[in-house]
Amino acid sequence: ASEHSRLCPQGVSAVVVGAACCRAPVHSFRHTRKTVEAAFGKTLEELFDRFDPKPLASGSIAQVHRATLRRPGAPRSPSSAGAAHSAAGLAADQGEVVEVVVKVSHPNVQRHIFLDFRLLAGLSAAAARVPALRGLSLRESVAQFSHTMTAQTDLRVEGVHALRFSNNFSGGPRCTCLLFGRVLS
């Protein structure tokens, strides 16, 4: 709950975030390392000055880790070595240290969601044969929810939505309850 206190207003954190996040699955750091390194073609040490192996938070689709990027040519901490971030498209601005959050999908999450919705589709088709349940449009609801959940497994789509959200609110009155960052890919 202490990690979430900076993300949500007081009171909301314990009720909403705590209840939603505390029981979410957490995958191994080995999976995180393998996934990030495969996505960028470089080791974590080449991409980041620091990468926290302990997840900051986890949800049903993915988990997030804190990390630090540095601009190519900027001094690196003694604990890290490797190539420049620009080769992976992760450069910071003007040598600044950039704190980031790296989101990594859980292993096989797309396959699990696909199988879950196949099961729900069969159940909704069977339920549609029950006269008292025909008016609920269960098949259509499952199909729509399936499309929405499947789209959430593509973290690139989430990045586009985060950029749009940030752009929509960037010119308005100062909002003290939301922090807008940059989406790096």
C-alpha positions as CSV (number, residue, x, y, z in Angstrom):
1,A,0.0,0.0,0.0
2,S,2.9,2.4,0.6
3,E,4.0,2.2,-3.1
4,H,0.4,3.0,-4.2
5,S,0.1,6.1,-1.9
6,R,2.0,8.2,-4.4
7,L,-0.2,7.1,-7.3
8,C,-3.6,7.7,-5.9
9,P,-5.3,10.2,-3.5
10,Q,-5.3,9.3,0.1
11,G,-8.2,6.9,0.9
12,V,-8.6,5.7,-2.7
13,S,-5.3,3.9,-2.5
14,A,-6.2,1.5,0.3
15,V,-9.7,0.8,-1.1
16,V,-9.3,0.7,-4.9
17,V,-5.6,0.1,-5.7
18,G,-4.9,-2.1,-2.7
19,A,-7.8,-4.4,-3.4
20,A,-7.2,-4.5,-7.1
21,C,-3.4,-4.9,-7.1
22,C,-2.5,-7.0,-4.1
23,R,-3.8,-10.3,-5.5
24,A,-2.6,-9.9,-9.0
25,P,-0.1,-12.4,-10.3
26,V,3.6,-11.6,-10.4
27,H,5.9,-13.3,-12.9
28,S,9.6,-14.0,-12.4
29,F,12.3,-11.4,-13.0
30,R,13.8,-14.0,-15.4
31,H,10.8,-13.6,-17.6
32,T,11.0,-9.8,-17.4
33,R,14.6,-9.8,-18.4
34,K,14.1,-12.2,-21.2
35,T,11.1,-10.2,-22.6
36,V,12.8,-6.8,-22.4
37,E,16.0,-8.0,-23.9
38,A,14.2,-9.8,-26.7
39,A,12.2,-6.7,-27.5
40,F,15.2,-4.4,-27.7
41,G,18.0,-6.8,-28.8
42,K,20.2,-5.6,-25.9
43,T,20.8,-6.7,-22.3
44,L,19.2,-4.8,-19.4
45,E,22.6,-3.6,-18.5
46,E,23.1,-2.1,-21.9
47,L,19.6,-0.4,-21.8
48,F,19.4,0.8,-18.2
49,D,21.6,2.3,-15.6
50,R,19.3,0.7,-13.0
51,F,16.5,-1.8,-13.3
52,D,14.6,-2.9,-10.2
53,P,14.0,-6.6,-10.2
54,K,11.1,-6.3,-7.8
55,P,7.9,-5.2,-9.5
56,L,6.4,-1.9,-8.5
57,A,2.9,-3.2,-9.3
58,S,1.2,-6.0,-11.1
59,G,-2.1,-6.5,-12.7
60,S,-3.9,-9.2,-14.6
61,I,-2.1,-8.5,-17.9
62,A,1.3,-7.2,-16.9
63,Q,3.6,-5.9,-14.2
64,V,5.8,-2.8,-14.0
65,H,9.4,-2.3,-12.9
66,R,11.2,0.9,-12.0
67,A,14.3,1.6,-14.1
68,T,16.7,4.5,-15.0
69,L,17.8,5.4,-18.6
70,R,20.8,7.6,-19.5
71,R,21.5,9.5,-22.7
72,P,24.3,8.1,-24.8
73,G,27.6,9.4,-23.7
74,A,26.4,10.4,-20.3
75,P,28.4,9.1,-17.3
76,R,27.1,5.7,-16.2
77,S,27.1,4.4,-12.7
78,P,30.0,2.1,-11.8
79,S,27.5,-0.8,-11.5
80,S,26.5,-0.6,-15.1
81,A,28.2,-1.0,-18.4
82,G,27.2,-1.3,-22.0
83,A,26.1,0.4,-25.2
84,A,24.0,3.5,-25.7
85,H,20.3,3.5,-25.3
86,S,19.7,5.2,-28.6
87,A,20.3,2.0,-30.5
88,A,17.2,0.6,-28.8
89,G,15.2,3.9,-29.2
90,L,15.4,4.7,-25.5
91,A,17.5,7.8,-25.4
92,A,17.0,10.4,-22.7
93,D,17.3,14.2,-23.3
94,Q,20.5,16.1,-22.9
95,G,22.3,13.6,-20.7
96,E,19.6,13.8,-18.0
97,V,18.8,10.8,-15.8
98,V,15.3,9.6,-16.7
99,E,13.3,7.5,-14.3
100,V,11.0,5.2,-16.2
101,V,8.5,2.4,-15.5
102,V,8.9,-0.6,-17.7
103,K,5.7,-2.6,-18.3
104,V,6.1,-6.3,-19.2
105,S,3.2,-8.7,-20.1
106,H,2.8,-11.8,-18.0
107,P,3.9,-15.1,-19.7
108,N,1.3,-16.5,-22.1
109,V,-1.3,-13.9,-21.1
110,Q,-2.7,-13.7,-24.6
111,R,-3.1,-17.5,-24.8
112,H,-4.8,-17.6,-21.4
113,I,-7.3,-14.8,-22.3
114,F,-8.0,-16.5,-25.6
115,L,-8.8,-19.8,-23.8
116,D,-10.9,-18.1,-21.1
117,F,-13.0,-16.4,-23.8
118,R,-13.4,-19.6,-25.7
119,L,-14.8,-21.2,-22.6
120,L,-17.1,-18.1,-21.9
121,A,-18.3,-18.2,-25.5
122,G,-19.4,-21.8,-25.1
123,L,-21.1,-21.1,-21.8
124,S,-22.9,-18.0,-23.2
125,A,-24.1,-20.0,-26.2
126,A,-25.5,-22.7,-23.8
127,A,-27.1,-20.0,-21.6
128,A,-28.8,-18.5,-24.7
129,R,-30.8,-21.7,-25.0
130,V,-32.3,-21.1,-21.6
131,P,-35.5,-19.1,-22.2
132,A,-35.2,-16.9,-19.1
133,L,-31.6,-15.9,-20.2
134,R,-32.2,-15.1,-23.9
135,G,-32.9,-11.4,-23.3
136,L,-29.5,-10.9,-21.7
137,S,-27.5,-11.0,-25.0
138,L,-24.7,-13.0,-23.3
139,R,-23.0,-14.0,-26.5
140,E,-22.8,-10.4,-27.7
141,S,-21.5,-9.3,-24.3
142,V,-18.8,-12.0,-24.2
143,A,-17.8,-11.2,-27.8
144,Q,-17.4,-7.4,-27.0
145,F,-15.6,-8.0,-23.7
146,S,-13.3,-10.5,-25.5
147,H,-12.3,-7.9,-28.0
148,T,-11.6,-5.3,-25.3
149,M,-9.5,-7.6,-23.2
150,T,-7.6,-9.0,-26.1
151,A,-6.7,-5.4,-27.2
152,Q,-5.4,-4.7,-23.7
153,T,-2.7,-7.4,-24.1
154,D,-1.0,-5.3,-26.8
155,L,1.0,-2.8,-24.7
156,R,1.7,-0.7,-27.8
157,V,-2.1,0.1,-27.9
158,E,-1.9,1.2,-24.3
159,G,1.1,3.4,-25.2
160,V,-0.9,5.1,-27.9
161,H,-3.8,5.7,-25.5
162,A,-1.5,7.1,-22.8
163,L,-0.1,9.6,-25.3
164,R,-3.6,10.6,-26.5
165,F,-4.7,11.0,-22.8
166,S,-1.6,13.1,-22.0
167,N,-2.1,15.3,-25.2
168,N,-5.8,15.8,-24.3
169,F,-5.0,17.1,-20.9
170,S,-1.6,18.8,-21.5
171,G,-3.0,22.3,-22.4
172,G,-5.7,22.6,-19.7
173,P,-5.7,23.8,-16.2
174,R,-3.0,22.3,-13.9
175,C,-4.1,18.9,-12.7
176,T,-2.6,18.0,-9.3
177,C,-3.9,14.5,-9.2
178,L,-2.4,13.1,-12.4
179,L,1.2,12.9,-13.5
180,F,1.9,12.7,-17.2
181,G,5.1,11.0,-18.5
182,R,6.5,10.2,-21.9
183,V,5.8,6.9,-23.5
184,L,9.0,5.4,-24.8
185,S,9.0,2.4,-27.1
